[in-house]
Amino acid sequence: MHLTIDASLLKFAIDVRVRWADTDAVGIAYNGAYLTWFEVARVEYSRAMKAWKLGAGIDDPRVQDHLFEGREAFTLASSTVNWLEPSPVDARLRVATRVSRIGRTSFDHEFRVTRLADGAVVALAESTQVRVDPATLQSRPLEAELREAIEGFERALASGKAFFPPRTA
């Protein structure tokens, strides 16, 4: 599947650096490292959304140290990645993301990874997270509060009313 993602819609990003542990035998980032970076971007997106909801800064202890308290359980249901350029060890990458779809029990993130040194698009990806019951692992409907928070945060990012400069994760 060839992904096309409109970069202008992705208003939230984190920066990562390719570490030795992220590389394969030829010294480029291996596929599993990207899934980790996407997870970090999703978590930091959630952290920024919580800061926005609280009207607090991203460094506020309620945001930094308590993100998962009372949090619903989600599982990664699918992930599609198109790798376009290699990422050598020590490269700095920007992982931009947004929530592109909200369903009854799930939501999708889109990702665009660029190399900071030259702006090359390294990878495009999308993933689906499903809300599950932690005991049964059966899907559960998304709470209205979460749906409204995501929609509001995306509108605020798009309009510039919420801005979180990329931080190194």
C-alpha positions in Angstrom: 0.0 0.0 0.0 1.5 3.3 -1.0 0.6 6.0 1.5 0.0 9.7 0.7 0.0 12.0 3.6 -0.5 15.7 3.4 2.4 17.2 5.4 0.5 20.5 6.0 -2.1 18.7 8.2 0.5 17.3 10.6 0.9 20.1 13.2 2.5 18.0 16.0 6.0 16.5 15.9 8.9 15.1 18.0 12.5 14.8 17.2 14.5 11.6 17.6 18.1 10.6 16.9 19.0 7.3 15.4 21.0 5.5 18.0 23.3 2.5 17.5 20.7 0.3 19.1 18.2 1.4 16.4 20.4 0.2 13.5 21.0 -3.0 11.6 24.2 -4.6 10.4 24.8 -2.0 7.8 24.3 0.9 10.1 20.8 2.2 9.1 17.7 2.3 11.2 15.8 -1.0 11.1 12.1 -1.3 10.7 11.3 -1.9 14.4 12.9 1.4 15.5 10.3 3.3 13.5 7.4 1.6 15.3 9.0 2.7 18.6 9.3 6.3 17.3 5.7 6.2 16.2 4.7 5.1 19.7 6.7 7.9 21.3 5.1 10.4 18.9 1.6 9.0 19.9 2.4 9.3 23.6 3.8 12.8 23.3 0.8 13.8 21.2 -1.4 12.6 24.1 0.8 14.5 26.6 0.4 17.7 24.6 -3.3 17.1 24.3 -3.5 16.8 28.1 -1.5 20.0 28.6 -3.9 21.8 26.1 -7.0 20.4 28.0 -5.6 21.6 31.3 -4.4 24.9 30.0 -1.0 24.0 31.3 2.5 23.9 29.9 4.0 20.7 28.6 6.5 20.6 31.6 3.7 20.8 34.2 4.1 17.9 36.6 0.4 16.9 36.0 1.3 16.4 32.4 4.8 15.0 32.7 4.4 12.6 35.6 0.7 11.5 35.5 -0.2 11.0 31.9 -1.5 7.5 32.2 -3.5 7.8 35.5 -7.1 6.9 34.9 -6.3 6.3 31.3 -8.2 3.9 29.1 -6.5 0.8 27.6 -5.5 0.9 23.9 -3.8 -1.6 21.7 -2.1 -1.1 18.4 -4.3 -3.0 15.9 -2.5 -2.2 12.7 0.5 -0.3 11.3 1.5 0.4 7.7 4.9 1.9 6.9 6.4 3.0 3.6 10.1 3.4 4.0 11.5 5.9 1.4 15.0 6.8 2.5 17.6 5.2 4.8 18.3 6.7 8.2 22.0 6.3 9.2 23.1 6.2 12.8 23.2 9.6 14.5 20.7 11.1 12.0 18.2 13.5 13.5 14.6 12.8 12.5 11.4 14.6 12.9 8.3 12.4 13.4 5.2 14.5 12.7 1.7 13.1 13.5 -2.0 13.7 13.7 -5.2 11.8 14.4 -6.7 11.4 10.9 -9.8 9.4 11.8 -11.9 8.7 14.8 -14.2 5.6 14.7 -16.5 3.9 17.2 -13.8 2.0 19.0 -10.6 3.2 17.3 -8.7 6.1 15.9 -5.9 6.4 13.3 -2.6 8.3 13.4 -0.7 9.4 10.4 3.1 9.9 10.5 5.6 11.6 8.3 9.3 11.1 9.2 11.8 13.6 7.7 15.6 13.8 8.1 16.4 17.2 9.7 19.8 17.6 7.9 18.3 17.7 4.4 14.5 17.6 4.8 14.3 14.3 3.0 11.1 12.3 3.6 12.3 9.1 5.2 9.0 7.3 5.9 5.2 7.6 5.8 3.0 5.6 8.1 -0.4 5.2 9.6 -1.6 3.2 12.6 -4.8 2.2 14.2 -5.3 2.1 18.0 -8.3 0.3 19.5 -9.8 0.9 22.9 -10.0 -2.4 24.7 -11.2 -3.8 28.0 -8.0 -4.7 29.9 -9.5 -7.9 31.3 -11.1 -9.3 28.2 -9.1 -7.5 25.5 -12.4 -7.0 23.6 -12.9 -3.7 21.9 -15.0 -1.0 23.6 -16.5 2.2 22.3 -14.4 5.4 22.7 -15.6 7.7 25.4 -17.3 10.9 24.2 -14.8 12.9 26.3 -11.8 11.4 24.5 -13.4 11.9 21.0 -14.2 15.5 21.9 -10.7 16.1 23.2 -9.0 14.7 20.1 -11.3 16.7 17.8 -10.8 19.9 19.8 -7.0 19.4 20.0 -6.8 18.8 16.2 -8.8 22.0 15.6 -6.6 24.0 18.0 -3.4 22.7 16.3 -4.8 23.4 12.8 -5.8 27.0 13.8 -2.6 27.7 15.7 -4.4 28.1 19.0 -2.3 25.2 20.3 1.4 25.0 19.4 4.0 22.6 20.8 7.4 23.0 19.2 9.1 19.7 18.4 10.9 18.3 21.5 13.6 15.7 21.4 12.2 12.5 22.7 
